[in-house]
């Protein structure tokens, strides 16, 4: 066959695959938004869900999702940052580093339902913490660490070697070179990785069903004492997240407007996740431009 025809056929197949992927994504997002947006309102976003009556909202579920997201990030980021710096800057090829990378890959390939069952058996049953926000946050840390570690390691490896050599030439120690030169250069990609992992955490359901629980305690948003049982900041209270709420409404709920509630919740969830992804790109570009500004821009 003529090489030009072969090349054209290959290009058409590639373009067709890309177009099909885009169409599938647009269809999925469009269907969720078309079915869910009509049911969204300020009342829906700010009111409490009802167990048996129509007209409830998802205020508590949104707060719980954001709270668990913040706690999980606070727990997992320092660990991932340390491991990422070690693998990118200090580790040499050996059986230990190969083992560590294998462990990271195994953790990233574990199904979320398995991670959830592990968290249930260890934190809920063994340590007797019960269904709680802290059980869900620690369990999601195992789920989040591999992705975040890989993102941080890749961000450090993407920094040119000349940056490190410049620090050595100035007589700066390796640690100060990493934190004062390499880390600021890697920061845009690190922030992108953190935001992308946040979107993954926000949409997680299976692991939280067995750890954070499927019901909410009575919450008083005027009570900010984290040790109070009615405080929204109490990490030992059960908390139903938005993703878990969608699953519960579709499988167990007897609400008369269950379809409307689940569709509206799904629309909110997909909008937030899209916001995380778009925000990651925007923030990464902004930070990169500020850290690598030319003399004219300065």
C-alpha atoms as one frame of an Amber mdcrd trajectory, in Angstrom:
protein
   0.000   0.000   0.000   1.105   3.539  -0.729   2.842   4.979   2.362   0.842
   8.200   2.025  -2.447   6.279   2.046  -1.288   4.212   5.035  -0.380   7.383
   6.900  -3.736   8.979   6.044  -5.670   5.900   7.212  -3.734   5.849  10.483
  -4.399   9.558  11.031  -8.110   9.097  10.336  -8.293   6.229  12.846  -6.510
   8.311  15.493  -8.711  11.363  14.877 -11.802   9.155  14.932 -10.767   7.661
  18.286 -10.205  11.132  19.747 -13.547  12.346  18.407 -15.348   9.302  19.811
 -13.802   9.866  23.236 -14.843  13.529  23.207 -18.389  12.633  22.135 -18.707
  10.034  24.899 -17.524  12.561  27.485 -19.856  15.275  26.203 -22.772  12.842
  26.153 -22.100  11.698  29.726 -21.667  15.201  31.139 -24.526  16.594  29.056
 -26.952  13.883  30.189 -26.107  14.428  33.861 -26.450  18.194  33.604 -29.645
  18.141  31.514 -31.379  15.791  33.959 -29.954  17.381  37.119 -29.877  21.146
  36.574 -33.690  21.599  36.478 -33.874  20.219  40.023 -31.158  22.481  41.411
 -32.051  25.563  43.427 -30.722  27.594  46.325 -33.110  25.731  48.630 -31.774
  22.402  47.364 -28.175  23.435  48.057 -28.768  24.947  51.500 -31.457  22.793
  53.125 -31.226  19.512  55.010 -32.140  16.237  53.308 -35.425  14.638  54.346
 -35.765  10.933  55.113 -39.352  10.507  53.999 -40.633  13.837  52.636 -39.988
  15.577  49.356 -38.209  18.896  49.050 -35.025  18.103  50.966 -31.559  19.369
  50.153 -27.893  18.415  50.284 -26.372  21.041  52.584 -24.904  18.577  55.068
 -23.631  16.257  52.321 -21.748  19.085  50.626 -20.184  20.200  53.912 -19.217
  16.616  54.813 -17.596  16.072  51.408 -15.539  19.262  51.694 -14.574  18.522
  55.310 -13.394  14.981  54.542 -11.538  16.311  51.495  -9.645  18.867  53.619
  -8.757  16.331  56.316  -7.599  13.748  53.779  -5.405  16.293  52.014  -3.898
  17.499  55.299  -3.017  13.915  56.241  -1.807  12.639  52.872   0.064  15.659
  51.463   2.989  15.773  53.967   3.517  12.015  53.571   3.316  12.163  49.782
   5.633  15.185  49.687   8.274  13.401  51.761   8.101  10.208  49.696   8.060
  12.162  46.427  11.163  14.178  47.404  12.954  11.001  48.488  12.206   9.154
  45.236  13.061  12.120  43.012  16.072  13.596  44.810  17.670  11.063  47.148
  16.765   7.525  46.130  19.199   5.449  44.092  18.252   2.383  42.092  18.155
  -0.478  44.567  15.874  -3.242  45.741  14.357  -0.881  48.330  13.365   1.828
  45.839  12.032  -0.807  43.442  10.015  -2.286  46.305   8.716   1.170  47.272
   7.604   1.935  43.719   5.947  -1.487  43.498   4.044  -0.790  46.723   2.875
   2.573  45.338   1.687   0.924  42.118  -0.126  -1.798  44.066  -1.860   0.777
  46.247  -2.968   2.755  43.202  -4.438  -0.369  41.594  -6.473  -1.469  44.617
 -10.255  -1.160  44.096 -11.808   1.480  46.322 -14.244  -1.075  47.737 -11.275
  -3.126  49.025  -9.734  -0.027  50.615 -13.114   0.717  52.201 -13.413  -2.785
  53.660  -9.868  -2.481  55.013 -10.764   0.831  56.680 -13.969  -0.688  58.067
 -12.191  -3.688  59.616  -9.262  -1.673  60.981 -10.655   1.700  62.079 -14.363
   1.060  62.589 -14.130  -2.433  64.117 -10.596  -3.016  65.426  -9.860   0.471
  66.777 -13.561   1.010  67.586 -13.620   4.531  66.143 -16.970   3.761  64.561
 -18.473   5.249  61.419 -16.932   8.691  61.461 -15.300  11.443  59.454 -11.834
  10.571  60.729 -12.251   6.913  59.737 -13.193   7.999  56.229 -10.355  10.541
  55.971  -7.663   8.089  57.075  -9.024   5.411  54.737  -9.034   7.841  51.814
  -5.413   8.639  52.643  -4.476   5.114  51.516  -6.533   5.735  48.389  -4.982
   9.157  47.713  -1.317   8.612  48.560  -0.225   6.758  45.372  -1.659   9.353
  42.971  -0.343  12.284  45.007   3.107  10.720  45.465   3.439  10.071  41.738
   2.385  13.624  40.927   4.921  15.128  43.327   7.732  12.844  42.159   7.036
  13.678  38.507   6.895  17.384  39.362  10.365  17.265  40.943  11.804  15.175
  38.116  10.492  17.701  35.575  12.718  20.439  37.044  15.842  20.800  34.844
  19.105  19.451  36.247  20.723  22.859  35.679  18.632  24.263  38.543  20.218
  21.824  40.973  23.692  22.377  39.558  23.281  26.129  40.030  22.566  25.604
  43.716  25.597  23.347  44.117  27.772  25.903  42.297  26.697  28.559  44.802
  27.719  26.337  47.702  24.150  25.706  48.893  23.431  22.431  50.654  21.341
  19.840  48.863  18.358  20.280  51.189  18.366  24.066  50.784  18.700  23.622
  47.018  15.675  21.350  46.993  13.508  23.618  49.147  14.751  26.961  47.837
  15.191  26.237  44.126  13.680  22.929  43.041  10.505  23.062  45.108   9.356
  26.506  43.833   9.926  25.327  40.252   7.943  22.146  40.889   5.171  23.937
  42.809   2.800  24.531  39.831   2.709  20.837  38.949   2.442  19.887  42.620
  -0.604  22.139  43.010  -2.107  20.619  39.878  -1.621  17.134  41.313  -3.154
  18.138  44.655  -6.246  19.624  43.001  -6.711  16.640  40.678  -6.437  14.235
  43.608  -8.946  16.423  45.483 -11.452  15.893  42.679 -10.947  12.154  42.963
 -11.477  12.252  46.728 -14.591  14.413  46.411 -16.248  11.889  44.096 -15.330
   8.775  46.058 -18.208   6.735  47.457 -17.356   3.044  47.905 -14.637   3.529
  50.521 -16.759   5.985  52.522 -19.833   3.764  52.676 -17.944   1.455  55.073
 -16.061   4.122  57.040 -17.772   7.518  57.192 -21.243   5.984  57.222 -24.524
   6.397  55.346 -26.338   8.694  57.744 -25.773  12.068  59.356 -25.862  13.025
  63.011 -27.714  16.149  64.135 -25.472  19.085  63.248 -25.655  22.593  64.651
 -23.686  24.963  62.420 -23.643  27.580  65.168 -21.634  25.223  67.373 -17.971
  25.286  66.306 -16.616  23.380  69.299 -14.917  20.367  67.653 -15.385  18.274
  70.797 -19.160  18.718  70.859 -21.310  15.907  69.466 -23.459  18.385  67.512
 -20.574  20.382  66.047 -19.969  20.076  62.278 -16.226  20.013  63.048 -16.475
  16.902  65.242 -14.373  14.301  63.405 -15.919  11.410  65.322 -19.468  11.890
  64.053 -20.884   9.853  61.144 -21.068  11.807  57.908 -22.776  11.014  54.625
 -20.933  12.575  51.681 -22.481  13.717  48.419 -21.332  10.671  46.447 -22.624
   8.301  49.134 -25.905  10.246  49.215 -26.392   9.664  45.472 -25.834   5.938
  45.917 -28.143   5.749  48.931 -30.971   7.695  47.285 -30.864   5.471  44.214
 -30.730   2.176  46.101 -32.458   2.547  49.464 -34.414   5.789  49.536 -38.228
   5.943  49.667 -38.347   9.649  48.906 -41.154  10.596  46.514 -38.710  12.816
  44.592 -35.747  10.406  44.804 -34.963  10.653  41.082 -34.903  14.456  41.220
 -32.688  14.447  44.324 -30.201  11.975  42.859 -30.084  13.798  39.509 -29.527
  17.175  41.187 -26.858  15.716  43.481 -25.099  14.117  40.519 -25.134  17.446
  38.677 -23.590  19.217  41.680 -20.952  16.494  41.962 -19.966  16.627  38.297
 -19.826  20.450  38.350 -17.516  20.418  41.379 -15.228  17.775  39.850 -15.082
  19.698  36.569 -14.255  22.784  38.609 -11.386  20.926  40.289  -9.948  19.853
  36.937 -10.303  23.239  35.250  -9.075  25.000  38.370  -5.990  22.774  38.478
  -5.011  23.813  34.960  -5.711  27.487  35.613  -3.883  27.611  38.946  -0.923
  25.661  37.600  -0.546  28.072  34.672  -0.874  31.136  36.924   1.725  29.919
  39.422   4.061  28.841  36.611   3.863  32.279  34.967   4.573  34.018  38.281
   7.520  31.787  39.155   9.024  31.909  35.655   8.183  35.536  34.797  10.438
  37.268  32.299  12.139  40.571  33.071   9.511  42.387  31.023   6.706  40.831
  33.038   8.421  41.674  36.313
